[in-house]
Amino acid sequence: MFNNNENFDNVVNLLDKKEKELECLYNVDFVLKDFNSDLFSVLSQLIKVIPIGWRYPDICKIKISIFNLEVESENYKKSELNVSADLIINDSVVGEISLCYVKPVRTEKRIFLDEENRLFQTIVEKINQYISYRKLKELFSKKSEGKNNENFQETNFTNYLKDLFLTDKDIEKIIKVPIDLKKDEIICKQGTFASFIMILKEGLLKALVENSHKNHIFKITKPYSIIGLSSLYGDNYYHFSCVAMVTSKVYIIERSNFDKIIKSNPKFAMEIMKLYSNSLQNVYNKLGAISNKQALGRVCDTLLYLSEKVFESNFIDTIISRKEIAEFSGLATENLVRILAELKKDNIIAINNKAIEILKPETLKLFSNIG
């Protein structure tokens, strides 16, 4: 059937390549059927199965960057032996995939065979289709759930106000004037006349003390928080600034009207006293940490605060910048970046495209306690 052994070897090699290519595509298709897991998990699985289709899978490494995510194979490093392509949705570049060999290879032909280049382009198209469908699915899901979520949030917010012993009449006064804020928009400015008390319904705000040298963030305010209580019976001025970190929504009520509600509702007045006392205690704790702890202890305090109090997750989102983390820690940005690099090197945290994942919270707590 075969003229010689060389022909037989060629056929075997061809079949072997086809088998690897089919196995690779099968595994890629299997991974890209998952629309329930988070995108980072899907991409992490993808970079493990793609190298199977190449001649040298052991030294074939993958890196995928898309949106605010970045995943790469262990020991990935970009070399001259690489091929890459943009990831595109609706004619817009949203990321990139890169495949490379991290060690030299012996070959009489091109580094990547024609069939490998075709396989790579096929995989790129599959990822593009997956991302497009995933985004479309999310869009429809948000539209269908939007109204229900809005009603749910409205009910939750109303219940929060009722838990403060506010009457329906009082609530009507408080939610009379809603204000929508864009990212980085200022809701109150340090040193200006305090005309209003504010209640945050949606979003995140940062409260900071400004000076000529640098700012110091002392609190990240989450929804269902009252802002400006320190000015209620003080000298009528804001002693801090408050800035939206994301698109946010607040209700504002004139100080005089807020004061009338307090005086007419003793139970609400007691709740306000509790909130104000807790706020002061948090400020005292923050001052104590800044005064008594070294840089490492301050950064650990900040990471734990963001993880436990703000994001309620081991993942600290990129909506808070390195500069803001530094200002919260009372450090220069360069010092913060250096400490984060050391924590990453010791596998206490992981950093993926500026998002921070806390891998060892107990170690962070230990460093925080030591100071």
LINQUIGI-V915354 format. One record per residue. N is the residue number from 1. RES is the residue in three letters. PHI is phi in whole degrees, -180 to 180 (NA if undefined). Layout:
n->N res->RES phi->PHI
n->N res->RES phi->PHI
This chain:
n->1 res->MET phi->NA
n->2 res->PHE phi->-105
n->3 res->ASN phi->-69
n->4 res->ASN phi->-159
n->5 res->ASN phi->-66
n->6 res->GLU phi->-64
n->7 res->ASN phi->-62
n->8 res->PHE phi->-63
n->9 res->ASP phi->-64
n->10 res->ASN phi->-63
n->11 res->VAL phi->-65
n->12 res->VAL phi->-61
n->13 res->ASN phi->-62
n->14 res->LEU phi->-63
n->15 res->LEU phi->-65
n->16 res->ASP phi->-64
n->17 res->LYS phi->-63
n->18 res->LYS phi->-64
n->19 res->GLU phi->-62
n->20 res->LYS phi->-64
n->21 res->GLU phi->-65
n->22 res->LEU phi->-66
n->23 res->GLU phi->-63
n->24 res->CYS phi->-61
n->25 res->LEU phi->-64
n->26 res->TYR phi->-62
n->27 res->ASN phi->-67
n->28 res->VAL phi->-62
n->29 res->ASP phi->-61
n->30 res->PHE phi->-63
n->31 res->VAL phi->-64
n->32 res->LEU phi->-81
n->33 res->LYS phi->-87
n->34 res->ASP phi->-87
n->35 res->PHE phi->-110
n->36 res->ASN phi->-95
n->37 res->SER phi->-74
n->38 res->ASP phi->-68
n->39 res->LEU phi->-62
n->40 res->PHE phi->-60
n->41 res->SER phi->-65
n->42 res->VAL phi->-64
n->43 res->LEU phi->-64
n->44 res->SER phi->-63
n->45 res->GLN phi->-72
n->46 res->LEU phi->-63
n->47 res->ILE phi->-69
n->48 res->LYS phi->-83
n->49 res->VAL phi->-97
n->50 res->ILE phi->-62
n->51 res->PRO phi->-58
n->52 res->ILE phi->-56
n->53 res->GLY phi->-81
n->54 res->TRP phi->-104
n->55 res->ARG phi->-63
n->56 res->TYR phi->-124
n->57 res->PRO phi->-64
n->58 res->ASP phi->-66
n->59 res->ILE phi->-112
n->60 res->CYS phi->-92
n->61 res->LYS phi->-123
n->62 res->ILE phi->-125
n->63 res->LYS phi->-135
n->64 res->ILE phi->-125
n->65 res->SER phi->-120
n->66 res->ILE phi->-153
n->67 res->PHE phi->53
n->68 res->ASN phi->-105
n->69 res->LEU phi->-111
n->70 res->GLU phi->-149
n->71 res->VAL phi->-128
n->72 res->GLU phi->-150
n->73 res->SER phi->-65
n->74 res->GLU phi->-61
n->75 res->ASN phi->68
n->76 res->TYR phi->-66
n->77 res->LYS phi->-153
n->78 res->LYS phi->-68
n->79 res->SER phi->-127
n->80 res->GLU phi->-73
n->81 res->LEU phi->-89
n->82 res->ASN phi->-141
n->83 res->VAL phi->-138
n->84 res->SER phi->-143
n->85 res->ALA phi->-155
n->86 res->ASP phi->-75
n->87 res->LEU phi->-99
n->88 res->ILE phi->-129
n->89 res->ILE phi->-128
n->90 res->ASN phi->51
n->91 res->ASP phi->69
n->92 res->SER phi->-114
n->93 res->VAL phi->-75
n->94 res->VAL phi->-116
n->95 res->GLY phi->177
n->96 res->GLU phi->-153
n->97 res->ILE phi->-123
n->98 res->SER phi->-130
n->99 res->LEU phi->-124
n->100 res->CYS phi->-151
n->101 res->TYR phi->-95
n->102 res->VAL phi->-92
n->103 res->LYS phi->-135
n->104 res->PRO phi->-62
n->105 res->VAL phi->-127
n->106 res->ARG phi->-92
n->107 res->THR phi->-159
n->108 res->GLU phi->-89
n->109 res->LYS phi->-105
n->110 res->ARG phi->-65
n->111 res->ILE phi->-59
n->112 res->PHE phi->-113
n->113 res->LEU phi->-70
n->114 res->ASP phi->-58
n->115 res->GLU phi->-68
n->116 res->GLU phi->-70
n->117 res->ASN phi->-65
n->118 res->ARG phi->-66
n->119 res->LEU phi->-61
n->120 res->PHE phi->-62
n->121 res->GLN phi->-64
n->122 res->THR phi->-63
n->123 res->ILE phi->-65
n->124 res->VAL phi->-58
n->125 res->GLU phi->-63
n->126 res->LYS phi->-63
n->127 res->ILE phi->-66
n->128 res->ASN phi->-58
n->129 res->GLN phi->-64
n->130 res->TYR phi->-63
n->131 res->ILE phi->-64
n->132 res->SER phi->-61
n->133 res->TYR phi->-67
n->134 res->ARG phi->-63
n->135 res->LYS phi->-65
n->136 res->LEU phi->-64
n->137 res->LYS phi->-63
n->138 res->GLU phi->-64
n->139 res->LEU phi->-63
n->140 res->PHE phi->-65
n->141 res->SER phi->-64
n->142 res->LYS phi->-65
n->143 res->LYS phi->-65
n->144 res->SER phi->-72
n->145 res->GLU phi->-95
n->146 res->GLY phi->-54
n->147 res->LYS phi->-66
n->148 res->ASN phi->-63
n->149 res->ASN phi->-63
n->150 res->GLU phi->-62
n->151 res->ASN phi->-65
n->152 res->PHE phi->-64
n->153 res->GLN phi->-65
n->154 res->GLU phi->-63
n->155 res->THR phi->-65
n->156 res->ASN phi->-61
n->157 res->PHE phi->-65
n->158 res->THR phi->-62
n->159 res->ASN phi->-63
n->160 res->TYR phi->-60
n->161 res->LEU phi->-66
n->162 res->LYS phi->-68
n->163 res->ASP phi->-66
n->164 res->LEU phi->-87
n->165 res->PHE phi->69
n->166 res->LEU phi->-82
n->167 res->THR phi->-82
n->168 res->ASP phi->-59
n->169 res->LYS phi->-66
n->170 res->ASP phi->-65
n->171 res->ILE phi->-63
n->172 res->GLU phi->-58
n->173 res->LYS phi->-68
n->174 res->ILE phi->-72
n->175 res->ILE phi->-97
n->176 res->LYS phi->-70
n->177 res->VAL phi->-122
n->178 res->PRO phi->-86
n->179 res->ILE phi->-129
n->180 res->ASP phi->-94
n->181 res->LEU phi->-115
n->182 res->LYS phi->-90
n->183 res->LYS phi->-56
n->184 res->ASP phi->73
n->185 res->GLU phi->-81
n->186 res->ILE phi->-90
n->187 res->ILE phi->-98
n->188 res->CYS phi->-149
n->189 res->LYS phi->-117
n->190 res->GLN phi->-56
n->191 res->GLY phi->92
n->192 res->THR phi->-90
n->193 res->PHE phi->-66
n->194 res->ALA phi->-88
n->195 res->SER phi->-90
n->196 res->PHE phi->-130
n->197 res->ILE phi->-104
n->198 res->MET phi->-121
n->199 res->ILE phi->-126
n->200 res->LEU phi->-82
n->201 res->LYS phi->-98
n->202 res->GLU phi->-137
n->203 res->GLY phi->102
n->204 res->LEU phi->-141
n->205 res->LEU phi->-124
n->206 res->LYS phi->-112
n->207 res->ALA phi->-104
n->208 res->LEU phi->-142
n->209 res->VAL phi->-99
n->210 res->GLU phi->-100
n->211 res->ASN phi->-145
n->212 res->SER phi->-69
n->213 res->HIS phi->-93
n->214 res->LYS phi->-160
n->215 res->ASN phi->-93
n->216 res->HIS phi->-130
n->217 res->ILE phi->-79
n->218 res->PHE phi->-114
n->219 res->LYS phi->-161
n->220 res->ILE phi->-106
n->221 res->THR phi->-96
n->222 res->LYS phi->-98
n->223 res->PRO phi->-56
n->224 res->TYR phi->68
n->225 res->SER phi->-132
n->226 res->ILE phi->-102
n->227 res->ILE phi->-119
n->228 res->GLY phi->102
n->229 res->LEU phi->-63
n->230 res->SER phi->-66
n->231 res->SER phi->-94
n->232 res->LEU phi->-63
n->233 res->TYR phi->-124
n->234 res->GLY phi->-97
n->235 res->ASP phi->-95
n->236 res->ASN phi->73
n->237 res->TYR phi->-127
n->238 res->TYR phi->-78
n->239 res->HIS phi->-103
n->240 res->PHE phi->-155
n->241 res->SER phi->-109
n->242 res->CYS phi->-131
n->243 res->VAL phi->-129
n->244 res->ALA phi->-73
n->245 res->MET phi->-89
n->246 res->VAL phi->-142
n->247 res->THR phi->-57
n->248 res->SER phi->-136
n->249 res->LYS phi->-138
n->250 res->VAL phi->-128
n->251 res->TYR phi->-108
n->252 res->ILE phi->-116
n->253 res->ILE phi->-138
n->254 res->GLU phi->-59
n->255 res->ARG phi->-57
n->256 res->SER phi->-63
n->257 res->ASN phi->-70
n->258 res->PHE phi->-63
n->259 res->ASP phi->-62
n->260 res->LYS phi->-63
n->261 res->ILE phi->-64
n->262 res->ILE phi->-61
n->263 res->LYS phi->-70
n->264 res->SER phi->-94
n->265 res->ASN phi->-135
n->266 res->PRO phi->-59
n->267 res->LYS phi->-67
n->268 res->PHE phi->-65
n->269 res->ALA phi->-59
n->270 res->MET phi->-65
n->271 res->GLU phi->-65
n->272 res->ILE phi->-64
n->273 res->MET phi->-63
n->274 res->LYS phi->-64
n->275 res->LEU phi->-62
n->276 res->TYR phi->-67
n->277 res->SER phi->-64
n->278 res->ASN phi->-63
n->279 res->SER phi->-63
n->280 res->LEU phi->-63
n->281 res->GLN phi->-61
n->282 res->ASN phi->-64
n->283 res->VAL phi->-65
n->284 res->TYR phi->-61
n->285 res->ASN phi->-62
n->286 res->LYS phi->-65
n->287 res->LEU phi->-62
n->288 res->GLY phi->-62
n->289 res->ALA phi->-66
n->290 res->ILE phi->-65
n->291 res->SER phi->-77
n->292 res->ASN phi->-107
n->293 res->LYS phi->-105
n->294 res->GLN phi->-79
n->295 res->ALA phi->-57
n->296 res->LEU phi->-60
n->297 res->GLY phi->-63
n->298 res->ARG phi->-65
n->299 res->VAL phi->-65
n->300 res->CYS phi->-63
n->301 res->ASP phi->-57
n->302 res->THR phi->-65
n->303 res->LEU phi->-62
n->304 res->LEU phi->-67
n->305 res->TYR phi->-61
n->306 res->LEU phi->-64
n->307 res->SER phi->-68
n->308 res->GLU phi->-86
n->309 res->LYS phi->-97
n->310 res->VAL phi->-99
n->311 res->PHE phi->-92
n->312 res->GLU phi->50
n->313 res->SER phi->-163
n->314 res->ASN phi->-76
n->315 res->PHE phi->-100
n->316 res->ILE phi->-103
n->317 res->ASP phi->-68
n->318 res->THR phi->-75
n->319 res->ILE phi->-67
n->320 res->ILE phi->-102
n->321 res->SER phi->-83
n->322 res->ARG phi->-62
n->323 res->LYS phi->-62
n->324 res->GLU phi->-69
n->325 res->ILE phi->-63
n->326 res->ALA phi->-64
n->327 res->GLU phi->-65
n->328 res->PHE phi->-70
n->329 res->SER phi->-91
n->330 res->GLY phi->71
n->331 res->LEU phi->-129
n->332 res->ALA phi->-74
n->333 res->THR phi->-59
n->334 res->GLU phi->-62
n->335 res->ASN phi->-66
n->336 res->LEU phi->-62
n->337 res->VAL phi->-59
n->338 res->ARG phi->-65
n->339 res->ILE phi->-68
n->340 res->LEU phi->-61
n->341 res->ALA phi->-63
n->342 res->GLU phi->-68
n->343 res->LEU phi->-65
n->344 res->LYS phi->-67
n->345 res->LYS phi->-60
n->346 res->ASP phi->-88
n->347 res->ASN phi->60
n->348 res->ILE phi->-88
n->349 res->ILE phi->-132
n->350 res->ALA phi->-124
n->351 res->ILE phi->-126
n->352 res->ASN phi->-122
n->353 res->ASN phi->51
n->354 res->LYS phi->80
n->355 res->ALA phi->-77
n->356 res->ILE phi->-109
n->357 res->GLU phi->-112
n->358 res->ILE phi->-86
n->359 res->LEU phi->-91
n->360 res->LYS phi->-132
n->361 res->PRO phi->-61
n->362 res->GLU phi->-65
n->363 res->THR phi->-68
n->364 res->LEU phi->-60
n->365 res->LYS phi->-64
n->366 res->LEU phi->-62
n->367 res->PHE phi->-63
n->368 res->SER phi->-65
n->369 res->ASN phi->-67
n->370 res->ILE phi->-66
n->371 res->GLY phi->87
